[in-house]
Every structure is written in structure tokens, then in C-alpha cells.
Amino acid sequence: MTSPLKALNSQDYYKVLWPLLTLSLLILFVGIGFRSPWPADEPRFVEVAREMVTSGQWLFPTRGGEYYPDKPPVFMWAIALFYLLTGSLKMAFLLPNALCGLLTVFLVFDLGARLWNVRVGRNAALLLLIVPQFLIQAKNAQIDAMVMCWITVGCYGLIRHFMLGPHWRWYFTGWAFMGLGVITKGVGFLPLLMLIPILAYGLKDRSLFKGRLTWTCLAGPVAMLAVIACWLVPMVLTVQSQGSHELLQYQNNILFKQTGERYAHAWHHIKPWYYFILTVIPMMWFPIPLLVLAHWQRLVTKVKAEPNIAILLGWVVLVLVFFSISPGKRDVYILPALPMMALLISAALTGEAPRRWFETLVSGLLWFLGCVLMLAGVLALSHYPALVKALRDYSDDLSGIGYLFICLALLWAALLWFLRKQLSLVRVAAVMALAWGLISTWGYSLLDPVRTPQALMAHTARVIGEDAELGLIKFKEQFILFSPVSITHFSYLASVEEQERNAWQWIQQGERRYLLVPDTATLSCFDLAAGQNMGMAHRDNWILLSEANRLPECQAPEREYRYFTEHPGRWMTE
């Protein structure tokens, strides 16, 4: 193992660290404030956070006033906190993941520098920064980037203790962040899988972890459970004291259905066992798979020679196996393994001469992508029918997108030519930084109006008046978040039939009440054909219904559901 007495060269460490963090800040933070929350998940989390701030009720997340039981509250807490601090929801919702991405880059650099040298740490951090899956998640508002960060801190704590220690403070800190990961998205415990290869090496050579692998290690789970209890205990006590049916449903759903049941008996995103290996990793972890293919002999040699690298690789494989066993799979599930994968690849390959075929292949891919961008720009300007159809969710007028693609393609080609004598990965980093810079500014500004229902909801508000009430059937959370008028819905979790029956009763019990419904809905209590077309959003035409469109009779709902949110879209004028 690496000696804990090995001293870092502080001058070299900080000489690399500050430019690295500056570069990371530029890449991860550019674009914040340029766009609104986009589907599929962002509007849900942002609306939950907005309601936390406006209602003052932070313990039980709600969307449109209805309890949201799918995820623990930590990620929504973070958005809500930044909303309170900045006063701008548009600024706040991307900040948590940008900061988590920045922290992850630092942790990978720091581990590489401490375990090996500053060059390894730098290369690992830069490799992480060019992997598409890392950047995509760090620059949006899904939970996975935050979970990745907490899991990386958990791994960092174990590594500082076992590979650089003993360091009990970091050991227990790692366990504590596992607990934070659990109350962020359930799988925060994944760093403990690292104990399997650590124990295997410890049993093989008992001097390897002397003073580190002791009975005190068994106290680690206490730190994890203590952090989990900070949310779990108040939640359970509140549920038991109030005892309402909805709170009991929330508790059972989040503690059981969304954890073990979702893992063992997933009900959506069903994929084959090889999904991550053959579909996700080759594209979303580029260029890591190509590096493994190019230098597999060197990697095997390093794994055999260095327990540190072998332990990291063993953990990555265990995480991959863990998620591959479950029938339900999404590409982001394996994101937490990426930072340690970047670290071990850098440790194994730093100093290795590049393979000629690797350089040729990556260079060819970069030039090919530049040509694809140019072709896409030309087709967009000419409003090529197939492209119009493919991008109908993003823009009706493709001229702006066409100019963006052409400009990006020209700058892309100029960069590749200017850096033609540099290593291919340097060119990858340069064009990735360029692409994200343009997309996160110019691109966000072009896409934002059509990636939200803001125009549709504003038009509806003008038609009915902002002091009217609007009911929603068969909707997504963005229709609440962007509504200038007060919203009533009839349970997001209820069937469309039950939503309609509740809406039929609701619309006749007050004045100036309307319903907004997609024209794809099949209704039996309203005359959908007689409604007023409000326009298109997210591939659906939306129809405005009034009491005049209510049919004389409708079956009574099995249960009354009504959830009211007063003027949720006020954040847009703050």
C-alpha cells in the first residue's frame, strides 16, 4: 500500500489544483440562469422545492400539494435552500449538482495526488471532466449527480483510512456520507462494497491494513445510521402521531416500495442484464472503454501489482454487478462508479505511451462528429422534414439551431486543426469545453421557450384570467410549475378516470373554473371535442374545458382527491 508518510509536494499540488478548479467552475457553472427546469425530472424536483419554501413544510415533499413519495427529500432540500439564499428559482435549481460535480472533481484529484502523484490526480480529474455522463448529470437537476458525490465522499473516507491511514476521522466521515446518500436516493450505501476487496486483500496479507482493519471498523454503520435517523426518525414519529391515511401511504411507499421492492421487482425501465456493459458504458463513458481496449495489458499488469488499483477496480465491478442484477435499469444508475473508474484508469495508464490506433480512431471520431454537426446545421436551416420531426419537442423554427450547429462545427474544426499536434484526449477536452460552452448559453436560450409549457400556460392565463382556477388532468409537474393561475389537480397518482370524475364534481362547485386536458385523453364526463385548443406543449395539444363542456352525468369517484396550489408560477416574476 502507499505509505501514509509519503509527503505531497504542496507547491505542485496547488499549482495544478487552482487551474483545475477554475476550469471545472467554468465548465460546470456556465449556463446557470440561462434556462428553466426541463422535463423529464427537473420540474418535479423544482416544484417540490418551491413548495417547501412557500409552505414552510420541509419534512414531507409535496408536488402540487400532494405528497411525493418516490425519493427522499435531500436533493429537494438543496434546491430549496439555494432558492432561499438567491431568491431566484431559475438560478437555484442547477447549483446543487454543479457544486457536487465540482466537489467530485476535487476528490478524484486529491485521491490521485495522495495515492500516487499530482500528475495522476490531474489526469484522473480531467478524464472525469470529459466523460459525457458526468457532464450531462452535473449540469442538470436530477438526483444522480448528488448521489454520485456523496458516494464518492464515502469512498474517499474509506480510501483515506485503509490506503493512506489509519485515519479514523475520515473513516467515520465516509460512513456518515453513505447515510446522506441513502436519504438522497437509497443507494448511498454502495461504498461499503469496497470492504469486500479490502477484506480479501487483508486476509491474504494481514500486514497490509495493520492498525486499520480492526474491531473499531464495526462502529462505522453507527455513523451512517445516525445521519439517516436525522430524517427518518422525525418522519416516522410525525406519521405515527398524525396517523393520516396519506402519510401512512407516503411512509410505506418511500421505505419499502421505492427501495427493496423497486430493486428486486422493478415495474419500469426493464432492461437485460448486459444493458450497462453494451449500451451505456461504450457511449456514456467515452473515452474510458477505448482506453481500456488500447491498454488492457498495462491495466492487467497494474491490477496485479498494485492492491490500490485492484481494490478500486473490484469496487467498480461490484457496483456494476449490483445494478445489473436488478431488472430495472437506467443509464444514470452506474454514474456513482465513474469517479473511481476515472481514478484507477489514470493511475494505471499515466506515463504510458499512446497507442497509434487509439490516436487515429479518436481523431477520426472527432472530425466525423464535426462533419455531423455541420450537416445537422445545414439540414436545420433548410428545415429538412426528418429533422423537423425529430426536433419537434425542441423547436418549431430550426433556423436558430441551424446557426448554432454551423457555428459550433466551424469552431470545432478550427480547434481540431489548431491542436492537431496534441494528443487526441487533449483535443477531446478542448472541443467538449467548446461544445458545452455554446450549448449552455446560446443553446439554452434557443431551447428554453420550447422545452417548457410556459407559453401555453401564459396563453391559458390570458384566456381565463389570472384570478380564475385551473384544473389539470393527465399532466406532468411542469404544468403546475409554470402556471400563472392557481392550480387544482385530482391526484397525480390516480387513474385518468378517477381524475376526471373528481374534476367533474369540482368544476360545478365554483365560479370561473376550467380544466386543461391533453387531446390524447379519453374522457367520458366532458365533451373534449367542444373544448378550446390552447396550443401544443410536449407533443400534445391541450384543450381548455369549462362547465359548458361538462356532460349531464358522470360516475362518482371512488375517493375525493383535490390538491390546490395558489399561483405557483409567481417565481417567474421574482
Secondary structure, 3 states (H helix, E strand, C coil): CCCCCCCCCHHHHHHHHHHHHHHHHHHHHCCCCCCCCCCCCHHHHHHHHHHHHHHCCCCCCEECCEECCCCCCHHHHHHHHHHHHHCCHHHHCCHHHHHHHHHHHHHHHHHHHHHCCHHHHHHHHHHHHHCHHHHHHHCCCCCHHHHHHHHHHHHHHHHHHHCCCCCHHHHHHHHHHHHHHHHHHCHHHHHHHHHHHHHHHHHHCCCCCCCCCCHHHHHHHHHHHHHHHHHHHHHHHHHHHHCCHHHHHHHHHHHHHHHHHHHHCCCCCECCCCHHHHHHHHHHCCCHHHHHHHCHHHHHHHHHHCHHHHHHHHHHHHHHHHHHHCCECCHHHHHHHHHHHHHHHHHHHCCCCCCHHHHHHHHHHHHHHHHHHHHHHHHHHCCCHHHHHHCCCCCCCCHHHHHHHHHHHHHHHHHHHHCCCCCHHHHHHHHHHHHHHHHHHHHHHHHCCCCCCHHHHHHHHHHHCCCCEEEECCCCCHHHHCCCCEEEECCCCCCHHHHHHHHHHHHCCCCCEEEEEECCCCCCCECHHHCEEEEEECCEEEEEECHHHECCCCCCCCCCCCEEECCHHHHHHC
